[in-house]
Amino acid sequence: MVPFFGLRNPVEAMTVKVMVRRITCLPISVVCLAFLSVILTLSTLLVGCGDHEKAEVTPATPSPVTVTLPEEFGPLPPLQLTLSGSTPQGWKWVDETWYGGTAGSRNNRVESVNIPGQSPGDFIVFDGKQAYLYSAETNTYHAPRTSTDFSMVRCLTWSDWKDRCASPTVTLGPVIAGRPTFHIHCEGFDLWLDRETGLVLKSVEPDMTKEVTSIEYDPVFPKGIFEFVPPPGARELK
């Protein structure tokens, strides 16, 4: 028998052929496995880079920085302001106030909703010596006993509140009516003071909220604003 490529018999030749085939395919298998590994790796990366919804990170809210309130505020300058108020039971009102120090003061009720015995057109005027209270609903007025320290802005200064607040927490507040404020938190109420004058621009209590919506310091007062002139037909109550 003729040797197969120098091999001694066909069986031996066949064995060599199979071995050659296996050796020849081995590199191909390795390449295939490497290729599959690359494909799987790329698939993982593509999944990782998919269009996933990004988790929203909420920035931490900084804690308010406490500040020191001035020891005293100076005397209030002359002013004109508009103030709105409300209560949980549905009372609402808007007042216009003129304050001239010792020259006098005046408060006009502009709006009044659901408040018994009060209506738009009511006013109080203090001429520096005597106060007069006028009711538009009944067209009557009376002049109660008053003293020279009578003031329309009572309860609108920090000095009128601080005795009720043993341990105030003071931080910088927002701008109210165009004025930077101090926020004073006390047990039972919160106040926002004009940083310069100490005027209470907003107060929040369980039974009442008041806020100054506009203010002008050192205004030009209308002539006779602090004089009492009875409206036509008004009757004085004794």
PANUGU-889329 format. One line per 3 residues: number of its first residue (from 1); for each residue x negated, y, z negated of N, C-alpha, C. Coordinates in steps of 0.001 Angstrom, whole numbers, always signed. Layout:
NUM = X/Y/Z/X/Y/Z/X/Y/Z ~ ...
This chain:
1 = -878/-1175/+0/+0/+0/+0/-900/+1205/+0 ~ -501/+2121/+795/-1301/+3341/+918/-1097/+4181/-326 ~ -2220/+4594/-975/-2051/+5411/-2203/-1355/+6733/-1893
4 = -526/+7229/-2866/+186/+8520/-2718/-695/+9600/-3313 ~ -1256/+10400/-2408/-2178/+11462/-2825/-3274/+10917/-3738 ~ -3759/+9732/-3335/-4895/+9177/-4046/-4487/+8414/-5293
7 = -3165/+8338/-5575/-2717/+7592/-6748/-2632/+6132/-6393 ~ -2678/+5350/-7415/-2824/+3949/-7162/-1525/+3285/-6770 ~ -340/+3778/-7209/+926/+3132/-6842/+2061/+4171/-6836
10 = +3148/+3743/-6173/+4285/+4697/-6051/+4871/+5115/-7399 ~ +4908/+4215/-8346/+5489/+4572/-9659/+4685/+5667/-10299 ~ +3386/+5500/-10240/+2511/+6528/-10821/+2680/+7853/-10083
13 = +2837/+7739/-8751/+3041/+8963/-7947/+4342/+9650/-8323 ~ +5390/+8870/-8510/+6694/+9454/-8895/+6595/+10133/-10253 ~ +5897/+9549/-11178/+5724/+10136/-12511/+5018/+11466/-12429
16 = +4020/+11503/-11574/+3287/+12756/-11406/+4166/+13829/-10796 ~ +5037/+13449/-9856/+5952/+14419/-9226/+6882/+15051/-10261 ~ +7444/+14207/-11118/+8368/+14727/-12158/+7645/+15688/-13071
19 = +6429/+15347/-13451/+5650/+16200/-14348/+5343/+17530/-13684 ~ +5017/+17434/-12388/+4729/+18680/-11654/+5947/+19573/-11620 ~ +7128/+18950/-11357/+8368/+19745/-11312/+8637/+20419/-12658
22 = +8434/+19690/-13749/+8690/+20250/-15076/+7740/+21407/-15369 ~ +6450/+21154/-14991/+5474/+22218/-15231/+5791/+23437/-14396 ~ +6282/+23197/-13164/+6620/+24319/-12273/+7804/+25114/-12800
25 = +8806/+24468/-13411/+10009/+25148/-13910/+9779/+25819/-15249 ~ +8753/+25433/-15971/+8547/+25991/-17307/+8409/+27507/-17295 ~ +7568/+28050/-16423/+7479/+29520/-16420/+8806/+30187/-16085
28 = +9588/+29596/-15187/+10896/+30176/-14824/+11806/+30212/-16029 ~ +11847/+29148/-16861/+12689/+29113/-18063/+12288/+30204/-19046 ~ +10958/+30364/-19190/+10470/+31403/-20103/+10900/+32775/-19631
31 = +10770/+32994/-18327/+11194/+34291/-17754/+12685/+34510/-17970 ~ +13459/+33419/-17747/+14917/+33538/-17929/+15261/+33898/-19364 ~ +14585/+33221/-20295/+14863/+33516/-21701/+14475/+34951/-22053
34 = +13344/+35401/-21539/+12912/+36780/-21797/+13891/+37770/-21214 ~ +14385/+37479/-20012/+15356/+38371/-19345/+16650/+38461/-20156 ~ +17127/+37279/-20613/+18338/+37274/-21428/+18139/+38072/-22717
37 = +16950/+37957/-23310/+16659/+38702/-24531/+16716/+40198/-24294 ~ +16157/+40629/-23125/+16198/+42062/-22793/+17630/+42537/-22600 ~ +18443/+41702/-21897/+19849/+42051/-21661/+20589/+42216/-22975
40 = +20386/+41276/-23895/+21062/+41348/-25192/+20627/+42589/-25961 ~ +19331/+42904/-25893/+18827/+44093/-26588/+19442/+45362/-26027 ~ +19490/+45457/-24680/+20101/+46632/-24037/+21575/+46738/-24379
43 = +22270/+45589/-24416/+23692/+45607/-24767/+23895/+46170/-26157 ~ +23029/+45748/-27092/+23127/+46253/-28464/+22911/+47751/-28516 ~ +21920/+48217/-27765/+21635/+49648/-27735/+22781/+50425/-27131
46 = +23376/+49884/-26047/+24504/+50565/-25403/+25694/+50653/-26333 ~ +25948/+49567/-27075/+27046/+49601/-28046/+26769/+50652/-29109 ~ +25514/+50742/-29557/+25153/+51730/-30565/+25291/+53145/-30069
49 = +25108/+53324/-28749/+25195/+54677/-28178/+26569/+54973/-27636 ~ +27544/+54146/-27951/+28886/+54346/-27429/+29518/+55623/-27919 ~ +30692/+55923/-27399/+31410/+57157/-27724/+32181/+56946/-29002
52 = +31501/+56918/-30127/+32171/+56691/-31408/+32553/+58013/-32037 ~ +33606/+58013/-32808/+34031/+59227/-33520/+33026/+59538/-34621 ~ +32558/+60761/-34634/+31576/+61167/-35626/+32250/+61436/-36964
55 = +31655/+60982/-38014/+32209/+61242/-39346/+32018/+62712/-39694 ~ +33102/+63353/-40087/+33028/+64766/-40456/+32418/+64914/-41837 ~ +31476/+65816/-41932/+30813/+66080/-43198/+31334/+67398/-43736
58 = +32035/+67350/-44839/+32583/+68557/-45438/+31513/+69229/-46288 ~ +31179/+70481/-45919/+30141/+71159/-46713/+30613/+71402/-48141 ~ +29725/+71303/-49049/+30072/+71512/-50456/+30417/+72974/-50691
61 = +31514/+73217/-51420/+31919/+74575/-51738/+31066/+75091/-52897 ~ +30352/+76194/-52667/+29509/+76699/-53756/+30341/+77188/-54933 ~ +29871/+76950/-56107/+30570/+77408/-57305/+30446/+78924/-57426
64 = +31544/+79598/-57861/+31461/+81054/-58031/+30361/+81429/-59026 ~ +29664/+82474/-58699/+28587/+82944/-59565/+29165/+83948/-60561 ~ +28983/+83662/-61841/+29494/+84576/-62858/+28630/+85832/-62908
67 = +29284/+86946/-63193/+28598/+88231/-63274/+28990/+88902/-64586 ~ +28303/+89967/-64902/+28579/+90705/-66128/+29428/+91923/-65817 ~ +30516/+92054/-66537/+31402/+93197/-66355/+30782/+94422/-67031
70 = +30917/+95600/-66425/+30403/+96806/-67095/+31022/+96978/-68479 ~ +30250/+97542/-69393/+30754/+97761/-70753/+32014/+98619/-70740 ~ +31994/+99668/-69997/+33144/+100561/-69879/+33209/+101110/-68461
73 = +34435/+101371/-68016/+34634/+102100/-66778/+34968/+103541/-67133 ~ +34590/+104451/-66275/+34904/+105850/-66531/+36397/+106116/-66407 ~ +36820/+107335/-66704/+38234/+107672/-66555/+38671/+107540/-65097
76 = +39914/+107150/-64916/+40417/+106984/-63554/+40457/+108333/-62837 ~ +40010/+108364/-61599/+40154/+109595/-60829/+41598/+109736/-60349 ~ +41993/+110915/-59911/+43324/+111047/-59308/+43482/+110052/-58160
79 = +44686/+109545/-57990/+44889/+108519/-56969/+46334/+108475/-56497 ~ +46505/+107839/-55377/+47821/+107504/-54853/+47764/+106055/-54397 ~ +48751/+105243/-54816/+48731/+103826/-54446/+50136/+103310/-54166
82 = +50164/+102190/-53467/+51403/+101439/-53240/+51214/+100065/-53855 ~ +52196/+99641/-54627/+52110/+98382/-55368/+53359/+97548/-55112 ~ +53150/+96246/-54878/+54277/+95322/-54733/+54258/+94328/-55880
85 = +55442/+93878/-56273/+55544/+92935/-57379/+56622/+91901/-57126 ~ +56514/+90775/-57815/+57516/+89719/-57690/+57505/+88857/-58943 ~ +58600/+88135/-59153/+58728/+87218/-60279/+59261/+85880/-59775
88 = +59080/+84799/-60547/+59560/+83485/-60108/+61072/+83437/-59895 ~ +61841/+84295/-60599/+63295/+84248/-60436/+63787/+85040/-59234 ~ +62870/+85567/-58427/+63290/+86218/-57188/+63341/+87730/-57219
91 = +62895/+88348/-58288/+62818/+89809/-58307/+61646/+90261/-57463 ~ +61882/+91303/-56658/+60819/+91869/-55829/+60962/+93379/-55815 ~ +59824/+94070/-55764/+59875/+95524/-55728/+58612/+96087/-55101
94 = +58723/+97320/-54626/+57593/+98077/-54094/+57663/+99473/-54683 ~ +56565/+99928/-55262/+56482/+101265/-55861/+55390/+102090/-55192 ~ +55621/+103389/-55139/+54585/+104353/-54764/+54263/+105178/-56003
97 = +52981/+105256/-56312/+52552/+105942/-57533/+51527/+107028/-57208 ~ +51733/+108202/-57828/+50761/+109290/-57770/+50267/+109536/-59193 ~ +48965/+109590/-59363/+48390/+109807/-60685/+47421/+110977/-60606
100 = +47709/+112011/-61410/+46875/+113206/-61410/+46208/+113498/-62725 ~ +46035/+112475/-63557/+45415/+112691/-64860/+46313/+113541/-65748 ~ +45734/+114549/-66367/+46515/+115410/-67269/+47517/+116277/-66518
103 = +47369/+116385/-65197/+48316/+117201/-64421/+49676/+116536/-64311 ~ +49723/+115220/-64481/+51004/+114520/-64405/+50912/+113269/-63552 ~ +52027/+112588/-63412/+52099/+111374/-62600/+53542/+111148/-62154
106 = +53690/+110320/-61140/+55017/+110057/-60590/+55050/+108652/-60013 ~ +56205/+107998/-60188/+56410/+106664/-59635/+57758/+106615/-58926 ~ +57753/+106298/-57628/+58976/+106166/-56838/+59225/+104699/-56511
109 = +60443/+104233/-56779/+60819/+102873/-56398/+61262/+102905/-54931 ~ +60472/+102227/-54083/+60740/+102223/-52643/+61643/+101055/-52250 ~ +61377/+99890/-52829/+62187/+98701/-52564/+62509/+98023/-53884
112 = +63690/+97425/-53937/+64096/+96687/-55133/+65058/+95590/-54716 ~ +64720/+94337/-55040/+65530/+93191/-54639/+65876/+92369/-55873 ~ +67173/+92216/-56113/+67694/+91337/-57173/+67357/+91793/-58590
115 = +66959/+93046/-58772/+66612/+93511/-60118/+67803/+94276/-60689 ~ +68427/+93757/-61738/+69597/+94431/-62307/+69267/+95844/-62788 ~ +70106/+96799/-62439/+69953/+98159/-62925/+68884/+98976/-62239
118 = +68267/+98424/-61199/+67244/+99170/-60469/+67548/+99138/-58977 ~ +67200/+100211/-58295/+67484/+100298/-56867/+66498/+101250/-56207 ~ +66350/+101147/-54888/+65497/+102109/-54189/+65989/+103539/-54441
121 = +65049/+104434/-54636/+65413/+105822/-54943/+65235/+106165/-56408 ~ +65112/+105165/-57272/+64797/+105440/-58681/+63406/+106071/-58760 ~ +63198/+106922/-59748/+61854/+107462/-59942/+61632/+107879/-61383
124 = +60361/+107963/-61745/+59923/+108501/-63028/+58886/+109569/-62728 ~ +59021/+110721/-63335/+58045/+111776/-63137/+57621/+112325/-64492 ~ +56332/+112570/-64629/+55766/+113112/-65864/+55025/+114396/-65499
127 = +55434/+115495/-66111/+54860/+116794/-65746/+53665/+117195/-66612 ~ +53170/+116262/-67394/+52062/+116541/-68297/+52517/+116729/-69733 ~ +53812/+116950/-69925/+54384/+117123/-71264/+55604/+116249/-71489
130 = +56438/+116138/-70459/+57704/+115436/-70602/+57924/+114494/-69419 ~ +58444/+113320/-69712/+58783/+112360/-68658/+60285/+112394/-68395 ~ +60665/+112149/-67140/+62072/+112108/-66729/+62290/+110832/-65927
133 = +63363/+110130/-66272/+63705/+108881/-65601/+65014/+109078/-64847 ~ +65004/+108778/-63546/+66186/+108980/-62707/+66652/+107654/-62128 ~ +68002/+107412/-62189/+68624/+106225/-61612/+69419/+106632/-60382
136 = +69013/+106114/-59227/+69721/+106437/-57994/+71091/+105767/-57947 ~ +71227/+104609/-58584/+72494/+103873/-58558/+73603/+104645/-59255 ~ +73286/+105273/-60376/+74300/+106016/-61134/+74169/+107523/-60978
139 = +73118/+107957/-60285/+72823/+109388/-60113/+72771/+110093/-61463 ~ +72015/+109480/-62366/+71840/+110050/-63705/+70359/+110088/-64052 ~ +70016/+110902/-65047/+68633/+110965/-65515/+68632/+111238/-67008
142 = +67521/+110917/-67635/+67363/+111282/-69030/+65897/+111564/-69296 ~ +65655/+112293/-70367/+64303/+112719/-70728/+63966/+112151/-72101 ~ +63406/+110929/-72140/+63072/+110317/-73434/+61916/+111042/-74100
145 = +61815/+110846/-75394/+60691/+111449/-76112/+59399/+110823/-75592 ~ +58494/+111660/-75202/+57214/+111180/-74676/+56083/+111966/-75302 ~ +54880/+111437/-75148/+53689/+112116/-75649/+52802/+112489/-74475
148 = +51792/+113273/-74736/+50938/+113757/-73662/+50070/+112669/-73054 ~ +49980/+111484/-73716/+49188/+110392/-73140/+50039/+109440/-72306 ~ +51293/+109845/-72022/+52164/+109045/-71159/+51477/+108863/-69803
151 = +51503/+107636/-69263/+50781/+107381/-68017/+51525/+106374/-67152 ~ +51586/+106679/-65847/+52196/+105752/-64892/+51264/+104580/-64568 ~ +50007/+104721/-64915/+49057/+103656/-64578/+48722/+102798/-65790
154 = +49523/+102890/-66843/+49327/+101997/-67978/+49477/+100554/-67496 ~ +48662/+99680/-67996/+48583/+98275/-67568/+47912/+98132/-66206 ~ +47346/+99211/-65682/+46589/+99121/-64439/+45095/+99386/-64668
157 = +44672/+99328/-65913/+43249/+99456/-66222/+42824/+98286/-67117 ~ +41549/+97909/-67019/+41033/+96790/-67794/+41171/+97030/-69290 ~ +41065/+98276/-69729/+41162/+98576/-71160/+42527/+98208/-71722
160 = +43554/+98175/-70878/+44894/+97806/-71340/+45094/+96295/-71409 ~ +44124/+95517/-70914/+44249/+94062/-70890/+43207/+93338/-71745 ~ +42068/+93943/-71945/+40937/+93183/-72498/+41187/+92644/-73900
163 = +42045/+93294/-74684/+42343/+92777/-76023/+43084/+91449/-75963 ~ +43693/+91131/-74830/+44414/+89871/-74663/+43514/+88769/-74123 ~ +42260/+89111/-73839/+41361/+88148/-73206/+40097/+88007/-74051
166 = +40084/+86975/-74902/+38963/+86804/-75831/+37689/+86355/-75123 ~ +37828/+85473/-74120/+36643/+84922/-73444/+36837/+84985/-71927 ~ +36661/+86154/-71344/+36876/+86275/-69894/+35755/+85621/-69089
169 = +36116/+85038/-67971/+35150/+84548/-66993/+35190/+85501/-65808 ~ +34055/+86122/-65506/+34018/+87177/-64494/+33186/+86718/-63303 ~ +33771/+86770/-62116/+33072/+86464/-60869/+33378/+87565/-59857
172 = +32649/+87558/-58763/+32930/+88511/-57689/+34159/+88042/-56928 ~ +35127/+88940/-56763/+36369/+88593/-56095/+36415/+89095/-54661 ~ +37546/+88894/-53986/+37693/+89335/-52601/+37968/+90833/-52514
175 = +38018/+91326/-51307/+38394/+92718/-51078/+39913/+92823/-51104 ~ +40434/+93734/-51919/+41868/+93968/-52009/+42132/+95444/-51755 ~ +43036/+95726/-50828/+43364/+97108/-50458/+42106/+97888/-50065
178 = +41174/+97180/-49441/+39953/+97822/-48988/+38901/+98036/-50057 ~ +39116/+97472/-51255/+38187/+97696/-52367/+37590/+96366/-52843 ~ +36245/+96289/-53005/+35623/+95095/-53599/+36092/+94920/-55044
181 = +36206/+93684/-55484/+36781/+93426/-56806/+35913/+92526/-57679 ~ +36165/+92610/-58981/+35771/+91597/-59948/+36995/+90725/-60186 ~ +36799/+89405/-60236/+37873/+88493/-60610/+37674/+88095/-62062
184 = +38638/+88409/-62893/+38567/+88079/-64315/+39605/+87005/-64621 ~ +39117/+85852/-65054/+40015/+84769/-65446/+40109/+84728/-66962 ~ +41329/+84811/-67453/+41593/+84725/-68888/+42625/+83631/-69132
187 = +42730/+83214/-70354/+43743/+82214/-70678/+45131/+82822/-70496 ~ +45864/+82339/-69528/+47228/+82815/-69306/+47392/+83833/-68190 ~ +46293/+84395/-67672/+46443/+85358/-66569/+45111/+85560/-65855
190 = +45219/+86117/-64650/+44048/+86465/-63845/+44188/+87907/-63376 ~ +43056/+88604/-63336/+43030/+89991/-62890/+41959/+90169/-61828 ~ +42191/+91115/-60926/+41192/+91526/-59954/+41013/+93037/-60096
193 = +39831/+93459/-60515/+39559/+94865/-60793/+38756/+95497/-59668 ~ +39060/+96760/-59409/+38206/+97560/-58540/+36828/+97637/-59201 ~ +35794/+97222/-58503/+34451/+97182/-59107/+33956/+98568/-59529
196 = +34413/+99582/-58847/+33912/+100924/-59139/+34701/+101607/-60249 ~ +36030/+101497/-60217/+36852/+102270/-61150/+37470/+101448/-62271 ~ +37502/+100099/-62127/+38142/+99269/-63137/+39656/+99217/-63015
199 = +40216/+99808/-61970/+41668/+99736/-61762/+42074/+98301/-61449 ~ +43160/+97847/-62043/+43660/+96500/-61776/+44372/+96517/-60416 ~ +43749/+95885/-59435/+44327/+95848/-58096/+45280/+94667/-57915
202 = +45134/+93655/-58771/+46043/+92513/-58710/+46084/+91846/-60065 ~ +47264/+91407/-60456/+47421/+90645/-61696/+48377/+89487/-61441 ~ +48011/+88328/-61969/+48847/+87133/-61823/+49084/+86554/-63200
205 = +50356/+86540/-63606/+50791/+85940/-64866/+51855/+84901/-64546 ~ +52174/+84026/-65499/+53195/+83009/-65213/+54541/+83607/-64793 ~ +54889/+84795/-65319/+56203/+85358/-65034/+56183/+86562/-64101
208 = +55007/+86929/-63567/+54961/+88123/-62733/+53644/+88205/-61961 ~ +53739/+88665/-60714/+52561/+88937/-59896/+52690/+90348/-59330 ~ +51613/+91124/-59459/+51590/+92490/-58923/+50298/+92682/-58133
211 = +50398/+93431/-57038/+49213/+93674/-56210/+49294/+95043/-55555 ~ +48198/+95769/-55627/+48084/+97053/-54938/+47796/+96765/-53466 ~ +48624/+97290/-52578/+48463/+97035/-51148/+47761/+98178/-50423
214 = +47753/+99371/-51016/+46996/+100493/-50444/+46652/+101456/-51575 ~ +45513/+102118/-51439/+45086/+103049/-52473/+44204/+104127/-51866 ~ +44338/+105325/-52387/+43486/+106445/-51992/+43089/+107199/-53255
217 = +41793/+107366/-53442/+41304/+108143/-54585/+41125/+109610/-54174 ~ +41355/+110480/-55149/+41224/+111923/-54938/+42025/+112405/-53724 ~ +43319/+112072/-53684/+44130/+112506/-52544/+44552/+113966/-52696
220 = +45097/+114514/-51641/+45728/+115835/-51714/+47203/+115590/-52049 ~ +47622/+116016/-53251/+48993/+115752/-53680/+49966/+116725/-53023 ~ +51157/+116244/-52669/+52185/+117158/-52174/+52534/+118197/-53244
223 = +52844/+119383/-52824/+53181/+120454/-53761/+54404/+120064/-54588 ~ +54298/+120265/-55905/+55429/+119989/-56797/+55695/+118519/-57051 ~ +54742/+117632/-56714/+54965/+116194/-56853/+55194/+115792/-58304
226 = +54652/+116576/-59261/+54796/+116228/-60668/+55850/+117077/-61379 ~ +56656/+117774/-60643/+57749/+118570/-61217/+59056/+117798/-61085 ~ +59863/+117862/-62126/+61161/+117193/-62057/+62219/+118154/-61544
229 = +62847/+117766/-60458/+63973/+118513/-59895/+65138/+117542/-59802 ~ +66217/+117766/-60576/+67344/+116831/-60531/+67947/+116764/-59127 ~ +68193/+115567/-58610/+68865/+115436/-57319/+70260/+116066/-57367
232 = +70797/+116463/-56239/+72115/+117094/-56220/+73173/+116239/-56930 ~ +73906/+116873/-57846/+74989/+116200/-58559/+74543/+115272/-59661 ~ +73237/+115190/-59928/+72760/+114280/-60964/+73222/+114728/-62344
235 = +73571/+113761/-63179/+74091/+114055/-64519/+73051/+113590/-65549 ~ +72815/+114461/-66527/+71856/+114123/-67577/+72528/+113286/-68651 ~ +71862/+112233/-69060/+72343/+111387/-70144/+71707/+111866/-71452
238 = +72528/+112083/-72440/+72031/+112535/-73741/+71831/+111369/-74683
